[in-house]
Amino acid sequence: MNTKFKITSLLIAASLTLAACGNDNNEETTNQSESKQTETTESTSDNKSENDNSSIDNANTSSSSESDELDMASFSKSIEDAIEEAKSRFDGQLTDIGVSKENNQYVYKIELESDTEEYEVSLDVNDLSVVKEETEAEDDENDNKYFNYSDLVKVEDAIQTAKDNVNGKVTEWSTDFDDGNLYYEIEIVQDNGNNVDVKVDAYTGDFVESDD
């Protein structure tokens, strides 16, 4: 009887030990599964946060780009520098100057004319590198007028006159002959989105008119 009892007791003990081991393995598997789920959730959350931040940054960049105003004081090179550079590339008389955007960058646009050719060049406002350059035969029908920039009111003063008369942000400007008179034509974008062209006399600096 004692021997049978001992054998029975050993079998029961062995069964309990195996059961305990099985429970430990199940608990370990469950813990590993929960850990992986937590890591996946955290990774997804981090990626979402990065994507959200990226979207915000892109929106801010777009908004900043749309609200940019032409600020010639921020340019490394002046309009005088640009005229000199253009004349070093082409021997001619000055017929037109201005600032506008090409390929999302500000450029000086200079036009010169000789007896036989017309020359137009767009120069980067910071290093005067050539963005665009074109030469063609002079067209007598255009009857272009010539001027010296040194005889004109500084364009910065003309821009200030335009802003004193029309509220908004200056986006570009150029010179223009009209009925024998030379004007600065300055484009201003108002808060309501309207584009207004402001004329300022290039020789006197007087406000002439605005046209939207």
C-alpha positions as CSV (number, residue, x, y, z in Angstrom):
1,M,0.0,0.0,0.0
2,N,2.8,2.4,0.9
3,T,4.5,1.8,-2.5
4,K,1.3,2.5,-4.4
5,F,0.7,5.6,-2.4
6,K,4.2,6.9,-3.1
7,I,3.8,6.3,-6.8
8,T,0.4,8.0,-6.9
9,S,1.9,11.0,-5.0
10,L,4.8,11.3,-7.4
11,L,2.4,11.2,-10.4
12,I,0.2,14.0,-8.9
13,A,3.3,16.1,-8.1
14,A,4.6,15.7,-11.6
15,S,1.2,16.7,-13.1
16,L,1.1,19.8,-10.9
17,T,4.6,20.8,-12.0
18,L,3.8,20.4,-15.7
19,A,0.6,22.4,-15.3
20,A,2.5,25.2,-13.5
21,C,5.1,25.3,-16.4
22,G,2.3,25.5,-18.9
23,N,0.8,28.4,-17.2
24,D,4.1,30.2,-17.0
25,N,4.6,29.7,-20.8
26,N,1.1,31.0,-21.5
27,E,1.7,34.0,-19.4
28,E,5.1,34.7,-21.1
29,T,3.5,34.3,-24.5
30,T,0.7,36.7,-23.5
31,N,3.1,39.3,-22.2
32,Q,5.2,39.1,-25.4
33,S,2.1,39.6,-27.5
34,E,1.0,42.6,-25.4
35,S,4.5,44.1,-25.6
36,K,4.5,43.8,-29.4
37,Q,1.1,45.4,-29.6
38,T,2.3,48.3,-27.5
39,E,5.4,48.8,-29.6
40,T,3.3,48.8,-32.8
41,T,0.8,51.3,-31.3
42,E,3.7,53.6,-30.2
43,S,5.4,53.4,-33.7
44,T,2.1,54.2,-35.5
45,S,1.5,57.1,-33.1
46,D,5.0,58.4,-33.7
47,N,4.7,58.2,-37.5
48,K,1.3,59.9,-37.4
49,S,2.8,62.7,-35.3
50,E,5.7,63.1,-37.7
51,N,3.3,63.2,-40.7
52,D,1.1,65.8,-38.9
53,N,4.1,68.0,-38.2
54,S,5.3,67.7,-41.8
55,S,1.8,68.8,-43.0
56,I,1.9,71.8,-40.7
57,D,5.4,72.7,-41.9
58,N,4.4,72.5,-45.5
59,A,1.3,74.6,-44.8
60,N,3.4,77.2,-43.1
61,T,5.9,77.3,-46.0
62,S,3.1,77.7,-48.5
63,S,1.5,80.5,-46.5
64,S,4.8,82.3,-46.1
65,S,5.4,82.0,-49.8
66,E,2.0,83.5,-50.6
67,S,2.5,86.4,-48.3
68,D,6.0,87.4,-49.5
69,E,6.5,91.0,-50.4
70,L,9.2,92.4,-52.7
71,D,11.9,93.8,-50.4
72,M,14.7,95.2,-52.5
73,A,16.7,95.9,-49.3
74,S,17.1,92.1,-48.8
75,F,18.7,91.7,-52.3
76,S,22.5,91.3,-52.3
77,K,22.8,93.2,-55.6
78,S,21.3,96.6,-56.5
79,I,19.5,97.6,-59.7
80,E,22.6,99.7,-60.5
81,D,24.7,96.5,-60.3
82,A,22.3,94.7,-62.5
83,I,22.4,97.4,-65.2
84,E,26.2,97.4,-65.1
85,E,26.3,93.6,-65.5
86,A,23.9,93.7,-68.4
87,K,25.9,96.4,-70.2
88,S,29.0,94.3,-69.8
89,R,27.3,91.6,-71.8
90,F,25.7,93.8,-74.5
91,D,26.7,97.3,-75.9
92,G,23.4,99.2,-76.0
93,Q,21.1,101.8,-74.6
94,L,18.8,101.2,-71.7
95,T,15.2,100.8,-72.7
96,D,13.6,99.0,-69.7
97,I,14.3,97.8,-66.2
98,G,12.3,96.0,-63.5
99,V,12.0,93.3,-60.9
100,S,9.7,90.2,-61.2
101,K,9.6,86.5,-60.3
102,E,10.8,83.8,-62.7
103,N,10.8,80.2,-61.6
104,N,9.8,81.3,-58.1
105,Q,12.9,83.6,-57.7
106,Y,13.3,87.3,-58.0
107,V,15.2,88.6,-60.9
108,Y,16.3,91.9,-62.4
109,K,15.0,92.3,-65.9
110,I,17.2,94.6,-68.0
111,E,16.5,95.5,-71.7
112,L,19.1,97.2,-73.9
113,E,19.0,98.2,-77.6
114,S,21.7,98.9,-80.2
115,D,21.2,100.1,-83.8
116,T,20.8,96.5,-85.0
117,E,19.8,94.3,-82.0
118,E,17.6,94.2,-78.9
119,Y,18.9,92.4,-75.8
120,E,17.0,91.2,-72.7
121,V,18.5,89.5,-69.7
122,S,17.1,88.3,-66.4
123,L,19.7,88.3,-63.6
124,D,19.5,86.7,-60.1
125,V,19.1,89.5,-57.6
126,N,21.7,88.1,-55.2
127,D,24.6,87.0,-57.4
128,L,23.7,88.4,-60.9
129,S,23.9,85.0,-62.5
130,V,22.0,84.8,-65.8
131,V,18.6,83.2,-65.4
132,K,17.5,84.0,-69.0
133,E,19.1,85.8,-71.9
134,E,17.8,86.7,-75.3
135,T,19.1,88.7,-78.3
136,E,17.0,89.5,-81.4
137,A,17.1,91.8,-84.4
138,E,16.0,95.4,-83.6
139,D,12.4,96.1,-84.6
140,D,12.0,99.6,-85.9
141,E,8.3,99.5,-85.3
142,N,8.8,99.4,-81.5
143,D,10.4,102.8,-81.6
144,N,11.9,102.3,-78.1
145,K,13.0,105.2,-76.0
146,Y,16.3,105.3,-74.1
147,F,17.1,106.6,-70.6
148,N,19.8,106.6,-67.9
149,Y,18.8,105.2,-64.6
150,S,21.0,107.9,-62.8
151,D,18.5,110.5,-64.2
152,L,15.5,108.9,-62.5
153,V,14.1,108.9,-59.1
154,K,15.4,105.9,-57.1
155,V,13.0,103.0,-57.6
156,E,12.9,102.5,-53.8
157,D,11.5,106.0,-53.4
158,A,8.9,105.4,-56.1
159,I,7.8,102.2,-54.4
160,Q,7.3,104.0,-51.1
161,T,5.2,106.7,-53.0
162,A,3.1,103.9,-54.4
163,K,2.5,102.3,-51.0
164,D,1.6,105.7,-49.5
165,N,-1.2,105.9,-52.0
166,V,-2.4,102.3,-52.2
167,N,-2.5,99.8,-49.3
168,G,-1.1,96.4,-50.0
169,K,2.1,94.4,-50.8
170,V,4.4,95.2,-53.7
171,T,5.0,92.1,-55.9
172,E,6.9,93.5,-58.9
173,W,7.8,96.7,-60.8
174,S,9.1,97.9,-64.2
175,T,9.6,101.0,-66.2
176,D,7.2,102.0,-69.0
177,F,7.0,104.7,-71.6
178,D,3.5,106.1,-72.2
179,D,2.8,109.1,-74.5
180,G,6.5,110.0,-74.4
181,N,6.6,110.0,-70.6
182,L,8.5,107.5,-68.5
183,Y,6.8,105.9,-65.5
184,Y,7.5,103.3,-62.8
185,E,4.7,100.8,-63.0
186,I,4.4,99.1,-59.5
187,E,2.1,96.2,-58.9
188,I,0.5,96.0,-55.5
189,V,-1.7,93.1,-54.2
190,Q,-4.3,94.2,-51.7
191,D,-5.6,92.3,-48.7
192,N,-8.8,91.4,-50.7
193,G,-6.7,89.9,-53.5
194,N,-7.1,92.8,-56.0
195,N,-4.0,93.6,-58.1
196,V,-3.5,97.3,-58.5
197,D,-1.0,98.9,-61.0
198,V,0.3,102.1,-59.6
199,K,2.0,104.7,-61.9
200,V,4.7,107.0,-60.5
201,D,6.5,109.6,-62.6
202,A,10.1,108.2,-63.1
203,Y,11.7,111.7,-63.2
204,T,9.7,113.6,-60.5
205,G,8.6,110.7,-58.2
206,D,5.1,112.0,-58.2
207,F,2.1,109.7,-57.9
208,V,0.2,109.6,-61.2
209,E,-2.6,107.1,-61.0
210,S,-3.7,103.6,-59.9
211,D,-5.5,101.1,-62.0
212,D,-7.1,97.9,-60.8
